[in-house]
Amino acid sequence: MEIEFRGTQPMRLGVNLRRLTGAAWILGLTVLLATALGAAAKVEADQARPGFGSPANPSRPSPTRTPTLSPTETDRPTNTPSPTSTPTEIPSPTVTQTPVPTFTATPGSHRIYLPAVFRPSIVNGSFENGFVGWQIGSILTPPATLLPVLSTTYASQGAQSALLGDTNYQADCVGKEPVGAVYVSQAVGVPSGSSTTLSFDYRIFTQDDLASGDSFDVYVNQIVDDSAHHLFTDGNTNPASTGCQNPPTDIFGGWKTGTVSLSQFAGQTITLFFAEQNRLDGFDVTYIYLDNIGIGSSSSSAVSSW
């Protein structure tokens, strides 16, 4: 009979019971069982010992387990609240109302005049920008190339004016001055519902007088000497200062301002002509300086009974 134990080191116990008889057989069986129980106890003790089942290696120490350190939490900074700004209340200004005067209406008709309103209808009326905005021309017999020019000799406003006529014609009494008109013109719009006035500055130099036909004239739409077109005329009224034997005379001794009402043309676009006229003959010289042309308008309204 054989019994095998497996533990840290295998063990085999064997007894030949066939050769034993009687009491010896019983005794041998008892010894065998006792030995088996002792071996079993040793096996259980070996299994309960740490490291059971692993081969022994006394020269190599068991690895030491290094504990893993958990990260230490760093204290977070404490947020300090920002100071709360308290708005300063600005007191509202005190508004003091001025009492409106009470007017007692008087029965009847009352006319209210509003202030004049000036519209810049004339472009470059002082000729500071040359003849910008203007047309220049002449109607002469015999035909001549005499046209208006700019002059810095005299100016009522700014630095220059328009010269109508020619200062180069001399008092030679041979009749070489062309007969006709030299002019500047411009189209303008006349406002509706208002009183409109044309104003201009002029200065006349002449050897002639009005009766002989030399003059300064203003026309509308055409240079025609009739009531529908001829708006203004002026010239020398002193015959004693005339004659081709005398130099041209500054008949006013300076600038003169002329005015013309344009109210009859309200709401229309018209063309204004400013002309130097030599109507009768070519013996006497006339030339004219023109400056500061403008248009002004004013409105008025009538209120019937209240």
Order of alpha helices (4+ residues) and beta strands (2+ residues): beta-beta-alpha-beta-beta-beta-beta-beta-beta-beta-beta-beta-beta-beta-beta-beta
